[in-house]
């Protein structure tokens, strides 16, 4: 895959010495970047569109990337800022407070019966609950709980203090607990996976 | 009793300092409400971690790299067009400089026109007759009848 990517950029870009290196680094972190983009957007096509936009910006800024630093974190940072830009453009952002949690109906659509749910069917409810979170909380939960980054790494990607990650993660999990209550209770009773 | 907040998530993740962890453990031993929150947080984390990882479309990376290459070429062409236009404008300006008219004031222009008019008028064969006729009508009679000549 990396070779294929390098060939595409190299073929038409003899002047761009950075192109093969960029393609190689992007290929190496591609699955991880896709998972991040998919969990942020909740849609495969939107995720690919977001990654294309982010890759374009990343290549333009590639001169500022310091070799030796982690490309995946650098690129995920650009994915995140690109996503924030698109959200702002779409004016989809809204103020959020745990005191104003949406009703269970928000994620209840297509809600599986927790007692008979199999593990794979949790994807829908969990993804809907993630999408209901404000972007800042969603990104913290996705980076730490889904992609396995440490608090420090997530703080680097989201450019905020580690304490902010801790707080966003906690508040995000508390909101998810309310929205996924039937599953949380079923899991605690040992009725899920 | 002060209840911990975000420390509970950090406790679940095992990222507290030893001092904080000791404090939380002591608190949990006496606070059923916070113990329930910790259990819930563990369950939420398990639920989120249990969802299957989405696999990217096999052609998505190649499409993205083509998109990057396309935008790079478009950007380069755009800059080239700007440079060519700027160079052409600069060259045109440079070539036209020697032929550009020197600005003149209105007074200078009027003086040139008057001088030209006077030269044409005096060169006319009837100019002297015209002057004599004018003078005979304009001057007093005793002066007009005086013989004028060399």
Interface residues (C-beta under 8 A of the other chain):
Chain A: X1 X4 X5 X8 X9 X12 X13 X16 X19 X22 X23 X26 X27 X30 X31 X34 X35 X38 X39 X44 X47 X48 X51 X52 X55 X56 X59 X60 X119 X120 X122 X123 X126 X127 X130 X141 X144 X145 X146 X150 X151 X163 X166 X167 X169 X170 X171 X173 X174 X176 X177 X180 X183 X184 X187 X188 X192 X193
Chain B: X5 X6 X7 X8 X9 X10 X13 X15 X37 X39 X40 X41 X43 X44 X45 X46 X47 X48 X49 X50 X51 X52 X53 X54 X55 X56 X57 X60 X61 X62 X63 X64 X65 X66 X67 X68 X69 X71 X72 X73 X75
